[in-house]
Amino acid sequence: MDSDDRPALAVWKFASCDGCQLTLLDCEDELLPLTGRVRIAHFLEMSTAEDSREPATLAGTGPYDLSLVEGSVTTAEDVRRIHHIRRISRRLVTIGACATAGGVQALRNFADVEEFRAAVYARPEYIATLDTSTPISAHVPVDFELRGCPIDRGQLLEVITAFLAGRKPNISGHSVCFECKRRGTTCITVARGIPCLGPVTHAGCGALCPAYGRGCYGCFGPMVQPNLEAMVRELRHDGMRERDIVRVFRTFNAASPEYGPVPELAARESPELPAEEEPR
């Protein structure tokens, strides 16, 4: 019987690029002390070793004290597997845009999946997939969602530490605009008229893109209670048309429910301009 009484950590992958799992490995110096406090029981990106303890019989009782889940649900097998992982995990945290908002693969939710499958695969009849890509929370309860594409390693370490210590993670829900102010970056929308999703995007990236003169692309998904109506109005003012506004919200976090009203807001704010009147 396993006598190691350290909390057991598991990391699981669904439809994703592995970038958020690699963020944990990239912690390098911070990862070594962490392994002294927790037992990494399942992390195929790092090791093929498996936990030796028997699986739990009651939902949410272990053997994994904390499970980190990367990726979205895109197949029927994914649905079965996430329910199993939820059952054997005391706490379950989703990491990254794919797990929290469907990821870029959720663009399929707004198109013909059969057409995509036929265009990509030589033998599409062998490919089993769902018509949608959905976040983990659409299928099982989650204890915390850590946003980002990819996630921030400092925030990841805070989440792991918090759950192992039995407290709430100290992750703010404010927007990227706060980070611009902290690093002294001039607002590129006000100063240069560049469209930017910073006002409605969750902080965590350090306002990297605006610091280099680029508008925020919304990698970290929606902030808490985003003011989408004002954001859409501002994007219109900056010269964006309805279809372009919808497109910029349907990138990393295409299936985010917070962004659901965007198409209606974009259509309501202003009708599409005739071709001869389109902004240059």
DAVEN-V126757 format. One record per residue. N is the residue number from 1. SS is DSSP state (H for helix, E for strand, L for the rest). PHI is phi in radians with two decimals (999 if undefined). NEAR is the number of other ideal C-beta (glycine too) atoms within 10 Angstrom. Layout:
n,ss,phi,near
N,SS,PHI,NEAR
N,SS,PHI,NEAR
This chain:
n,ss,phi,near
1,L,999,5
2,L,-1.26,12
3,L,-1.70,4
4,L,-1.26,11
5,L,-1.72,7
6,L,-1.17,14
7,E,-1.01,18
8,E,-1.66,22
9,E,-1.92,24
10,E,-2.20,23
11,E,-2.18,22
12,E,-2.13,24
13,E,-2.05,18
14,L,-2.09,23
15,E,-1.18,21
16,L,-2.97,23
17,L,-1.77,17
18,L,1.38,14
19,H,-1.05,17
20,H,-1.29,28
21,H,-1.13,24
22,H,-1.12,14
23,H,-1.06,22
24,H,-1.15,24
25,H,-1.16,14
26,L,-1.25,13
27,L,-1.14,16
28,L,0.84,8
29,H,-1.04,6
30,H,-1.26,15
31,H,-1.25,15
32,H,-1.10,9
33,H,-1.08,10
34,H,-1.10,16
35,H,-1.18,11
36,H,-1.39,8
37,H,-1.80,13
38,E,-2.28,16
39,E,-1.83,17
40,E,-1.35,18
41,E,-1.56,25
42,E,-2.68,21
43,E,-2.81,18
44,L,-1.15,13
45,L,-1.20,13
46,L,-1.88,14
47,E,-2.77,10
48,L,-1.54,7
49,L,-1.12,11
50,L,-2.11,10
51,L,-1.10,19
52,L,-1.62,10
53,L,-1.36,15
54,L,-1.23,10
55,L,-1.16,12
56,L,-1.27,15
57,L,-1.81,8
58,L,-1.93,8
59,L,-1.05,12
60,L,1.30,14
61,L,-1.96,13
62,L,2.01,18
63,L,-1.38,18
64,E,-1.63,26
65,E,-1.29,18
66,E,-2.50,22
67,E,-1.96,23
68,E,-1.79,30
69,E,-2.07,29
70,E,-1.89,31
71,L,1.80,26
72,E,-1.81,30
73,E,-1.60,26
74,L,-2.25,25
75,L,-2.36,15
76,H,-1.11,11
77,H,-1.14,12
78,H,-1.03,20
79,H,-1.07,15
80,H,-1.09,11
81,H,-1.21,15
82,H,-1.21,23
83,H,-1.16,12
84,H,-1.14,12
85,H,-1.11,19
86,H,-1.07,18
87,H,-1.15,16
88,L,-1.73,22
89,E,-2.12,27
90,E,-1.21,17
91,E,-2.27,17
92,E,-2.26,25
93,E,-2.07,23
94,E,-1.60,29
95,E,-2.18,30
96,L,1.66,32
97,H,-1.09,32
98,H,-1.12,33
99,H,-1.31,31
100,H,-1.66,32
101,H,-2.59,29
102,L,1.52,29
103,L,1.22,28
104,H,-1.11,19
105,H,-1.19,20
106,H,-1.28,25
107,H,-1.07,16
108,H,-1.08,20
109,H,-1.09,16
110,H,-1.98,12
111,L,-2.50,10
112,L,-1.60,11
113,H,-1.12,16
114,H,-1.09,11
115,H,-1.15,10
116,H,-1.08,15
117,H,-1.09,16
118,H,-1.18,13
119,H,-1.35,9
120,H,-1.61,9
121,L,-1.89,11
122,L,-1.17,6
123,L,-2.18,7
124,H,-1.05,14
125,H,-1.17,8
126,H,-1.55,8
127,L,-1.71,13
128,L,-1.75,9
129,L,-2.64,18
130,L,-1.50,18
131,L,-1.33,11
132,L,-2.29,17
133,L,-2.03,28
134,E,-2.18,21
135,L,-1.19,27
136,H,-1.03,28
137,H,-1.14,16
138,H,-1.31,16
139,L,-2.13,16
140,L,-2.46,19
141,L,-1.16,10
142,L,-2.10,21
143,L,-1.57,17
144,E,-2.90,18
145,E,-2.04,19
146,E,-1.83,26
147,L,-1.54,29
148,L,2.33,23
149,L,-2.48,24
150,L,-1.52,24
151,L,-1.20,27
152,L,-1.53,18
153,H,-1.20,19
154,H,-1.11,14
155,H,-1.16,21
156,H,-1.09,25
157,H,-1.11,17
158,H,-1.12,15
159,H,-1.13,23
160,H,-1.07,23
161,H,-1.06,16
162,H,-1.11,16
163,H,-1.22,22
164,H,-1.22,17
165,H,-1.57,10
166,L,1.34,7
167,L,-2.21,9
168,L,-1.37,11
169,L,-1.05,17
170,L,-1.57,10
171,L,-2.04,19
172,L,-1.25,13
173,L,-1.77,11
174,L,-1.37,11
175,E,-1.58,23
176,H,-1.09,28
177,H,-0.98,21
178,H,-1.08,13
179,H,-1.22,22
180,H,-1.05,22
181,H,-1.16,12
182,H,-1.10,11
183,L,-1.65,11
184,L,1.32,7
185,L,-1.47,20
186,L,-1.15,13
187,L,-1.09,15
188,H,-1.28,21
189,H,-1.28,21
190,H,-1.19,9
191,H,-1.43,10
192,H,-2.25,11
193,L,1.21,11
194,L,-1.51,16
195,L,-1.02,19
196,L,-2.62,29
197,L,-1.55,25
198,H,-0.91,26
199,H,-1.11,18
200,H,-2.05,26
201,E,-1.80,27
202,E,-1.08,26
203,L,-1.22,23
204,L,2.61,21
205,L,-1.57,23
206,L,1.40,15
207,L,0.96,23
208,H,-1.09,15
209,H,-1.11,22
210,H,-1.04,24
211,H,-1.13,16
212,L,-1.94,9
213,L,1.38,12
214,L,-1.97,12
215,L,-1.20,18
216,L,-1.09,27
217,L,-1.67,17
218,L,1.40,27
219,L,-1.00,23
220,L,-1.61,29
221,L,1.27,24
222,E,-1.24,23
223,L,-1.25,25
224,L,-1.20,10
225,L,0.90,9
226,L,-1.18,22
227,L,-1.53,13
228,H,-1.20,20
229,H,-1.07,13
230,H,-1.18,12
231,H,-1.15,21
232,H,-1.11,26
233,H,-1.10,15
234,H,-1.18,17
235,H,-1.12,25
236,H,-1.08,19
237,H,-1.08,13
238,L,-1.43,15
239,L,1.75,12
240,L,-1.50,18
241,L,-1.61,16
242,H,-0.94,21
243,H,-1.16,11
244,H,-1.28,13
245,H,-1.11,23
246,H,-1.07,19
247,H,-1.11,14
248,H,-1.20,17
249,H,-1.50,26
250,L,-1.77,21
251,L,-2.16,18
252,L,-1.20,25
253,L,-2.17,28
254,L,-1.02,21
255,L,-1.70,25
256,L,-1.14,22
257,H,-1.12,13
258,H,-1.12,18
259,H,-1.55,21
260,L,-0.95,11
261,L,-1.30,15
262,H,-0.98,24
263,H,-1.00,17
264,H,-1.16,12
265,H,-1.13,20
266,H,-1.13,24
267,H,-1.29,15
268,H,-1.39,12
269,H,-1.04,15
270,L,-2.90,14
271,L,-1.18,8
272,L,-1.05,12
273,L,-1.31,11
274,L,-1.03,7
275,H,-0.94,6
276,H,-1.28,5
277,H,-1.86,7
278,L,-1.10,10
279,L,-1.13,9
280,L,-1.48,3
